[in-house]
Amino acid sequence: MRELDPERTVWRNGEKADSATVQLDLADPAIQHGLGLFETLAVRDGRCVDLDAHLDRLISDAFKFLERPIERAAVRAALQSSAAEKPDEPGWVKLIVTGGGEWFVFGGAVDPAEEGRPIRAVILPWRRGPAGPLSGMKTLNYGANVLGLRYARERSTEEGLWFNHRGRLLEGCWSNVFVWRQGKLYTPSTREGLLSGVVRARVIDAAKELGIAVHDGPLKIKRLLHADHVFVTSSLRGLCPVTHIDGRAVGRAGKDEVVTRLSRSIGRRHPEVPGVTFS
């Protein structure tokens, strides 16, 4: 959980609220059943990154999951206002929509060095079942990922990787996963029940524009461990190379040029791409 900045405005249903006293009704389905949705957006130069893509996803899921419309204009204005409060500070803003119809926007700072930083990962000991009604949605029912990250951090790694009962890779606790092998890009299919990340979609589009073949389908552990490169994507961290899985080095030695090219193409900062600005 990222630390809330008390100096940033908290928005509740389009109105400014005090972060120290803002409350949520105990009868709200978000508390009773974890019924709700959220989006976390990167903030750079006082602007939300990929704002409309995040809103599109949440609004679409709200119709299916919460069976209620979202005030897009009001929510968008609150997100933009929160992002603009500290234009010189890289940060994040979070939007939560509860099953009871409440919505909140709040934010905080991030360490810019996190973006593009290489990570280590571990294969989680649990397996995810077939796609269910919550599959592919960014819901408040997030306990499995919290426990997965705890498991990863107890083993001195930064990410935990989910597989299903068929031994197919799904995603990380906070990321989508890509494999680069012999000039082709592989990523698990959303048909497996994983979250279709905003940066994941941008990477796929960018790869196709660069003439890179993209295979969106089943991925087994063997392909992961024998990849030329593995990287993960997230809205806050961009594209992060994976150096080790379960303590085993993965990928070829040297610069991960595909991550550099794709980071540059979608306008995300990376250690090999200094000075990139956000669109």
Stockholm file with secondary structure:
# STOCKHOLM 1.0

chainA/1-279         MRELDPERTVWRNGEKADSATVQLDLADPAIQHGLGLFETLAVRDGRCVDLDAHLDRLISDAFKFLERPIERAAVRAALQSSAAEKPDEPGWVKLIVTGGGEWFVFGGAVDPAEEGRPIRAVILPWRRGPAGPLSGMKTLNYGANVLGLRYARERSTEEGLWFNHRGRLLEGCWSNVFVWRQGKLYTPSTREGLLSGVVRARVIDAAKELGIAVHDGPLKIKRLLHADHVFVTSSLRGLCPVTHIDGRAVGRAGKDEVVTRLSRSIGRRHPEVPGVTFS
#=GR chainA/1-279 SS CCCCCTTSCEEETTEEECTTTCCCCTTSHHHHHCCEEEEEEEEETTEETTHHHHHHHHHHHIIIIICSCCCHHHHHHHHHHHHHTSTTSCEEEEEEEETTSCEEEEEEECCGGGTTCCEEEEEEEEEECSCCTTTTCCBSCCHHHHHHHHHHHHTTCSEEEEEETTSBEEEESSCEEEEEETTEEEECCGGGSCCCCHHHHHHHHHHHHTTCEEEESCCBHHHHHTCSEEEEEETTTEEEEEEEETTEECSCSSCCHHHHHHHHHHTCCBTTBTTCCCC
#=GC SS_cons         CCCCCTTSCEEETTEEECTTTCCCCTTSHHHHHCCEEEEEEEEETTEETTHHHHHHHHHHHIIIIICSCCCHHHHHHHHHHHHHTSTTSCEEEEEEEETTSCEEEEEEECCGGGTTCCEEEEEEEEEECSCCTTTTCCBSCCHHHHHHHHHHHHTTCSEEEEEETTSBEEEESSCEEEEEETTEEEECCGGGSCCCCHHHHHHHHHHHHTTCEEEESCCBHHHHHTCSEEEEEETTTEEEEEEEETTEECSCSSCCHHHHHHHHHHTCCBTTBTTCCCC
//
